[in-house]
Amino acid sequence: MRRTIFNEDHELYRRAVREFIAKEIAPHHAAWEEAGMVSREAWLAAGAGGHLCHSVPEDYGGAGVNDFRFPVVLMEEMADALASGPGFAVHSEMVVPYIQEHGNEEQKQRWLPGCVTGELIGAVAMSEPGTGSDLSGIKTAAVRDAAGYMLNGAKTFISNGQLADLVLVVARTGEDPHRGLSLLVVERGMEGFDRGRNLDKIGMKAQDTSELFFNDVRVPAANLLGEEGFGFFYLMSGLERERLAIAVGAVAAARKAFEEALSYAKERHAFGRAIGRFQNTRFTLAEMATKLEIAQVFIDRCIEELIAGRLTPDVAAMAKWWATELQLEVIDRGLQLHGGYGYMMEYSIARMYVDSRAQTIYGGTTEIMKDLIGRGLGL
């Protein structure tokens, strides 16, 4: 089905993104997987090409294009290119919006221009060794004094953790499970801020994912984002965009897997004919194609709702869990159709298989998404 959410400007941008990926991403991705992180040059190239922080106003060096469809184009093309390494979406769609929405004028002037150019890379530090989706269990603490905050604690599973210059740290500043959380911006080079291991994941090898440690880190009061005690509510207000961004990438990756499986089914022969001619293969591909069309229509509607300011937390949760679970299903069935070759890393479907597994975990697990939807039903 023809998608109707994009106009000519979006399609022109899509061509520019494809050129950027072909030149700056695809030739280097294998090397980044070996290194365990993306080069800073790639970030600078993304900034120079206008592919970071689309919505940042011109006053802070951005394009001022407050249209979520442009980052959607970037996320879709990155997924199609199997470019799981660059954490552009984390930076542009999760970190920077918090600074835009809750930062004061001095903070915006200090940080946003570098975020747009790729000179400053952002990360959000929520998860802790003993705390996953339950933010009320956060132990990292920031004690206020006359000079600012003394920050102590540890975070883990932090995307962009090794490269980050700005880390939005969720820290406990009070006893209340929700009103006791604040957002502090920890900057590269602050004494006591240490990065642990670049974690060895089963997939997404080029994406740096780290442990972070804060040992008596002196954070100036000027680095408090928004008001003290409002961190939980700020995070909740940004989750619709974050979860929809994950869902957008999930459907795009699932479509790529379907295309790989369809192509293989037409080319691979067994028992004297293409495997696509067997009824089971046709049925499998027919089911995949149908579910993808349904998912795309739903995600496109969610994009429209987000742009209009109407996307609700429960619908965003629906998008996140449905799209990511569909991604796993389509990739798994596509790998099965490849037979033994699907288990070989030289085939794209194998890379997609290991890269996709985290999708139903980060940004809130499938189980958490279902619980949120249930609460939205009054249960």
Secondary structure, 3 states (H helix, E strand, C coil): CCCCCCCHHHHHHHHHHHHHHHHHHHHHHHHHHHHCCCCHHHHHHHHHCCCCCCCCCHHHCCCCCCCCHHHHHHHHHHHHCCCCCCCHHHHHHHHHHHHHHHCCHHHHHHHHHHHHHCCCCEEEECCECCECCCHHHCCCEEEEECCEEEEEEEEEEEECCCCCCEEEEEEECCCCCCCCEEEEEEECCCCCEEEEEECCCCCCCCCCEEEEEEEEEEEEHHHEECCCCCHHHHHHHHHHHHHHHHHHHHHHHHHHHHHHHHHHHHHCEECCEEHHHCHHHHHHHHHHHHHHHHHHHHHHHHHHHHHCCCCCHHHHHHHHHHHHHHHHHHHHHHHHHHHHHHHCCCCHHHHHHHHHHHHHCCCCCHHHHHHHHHHHCCC
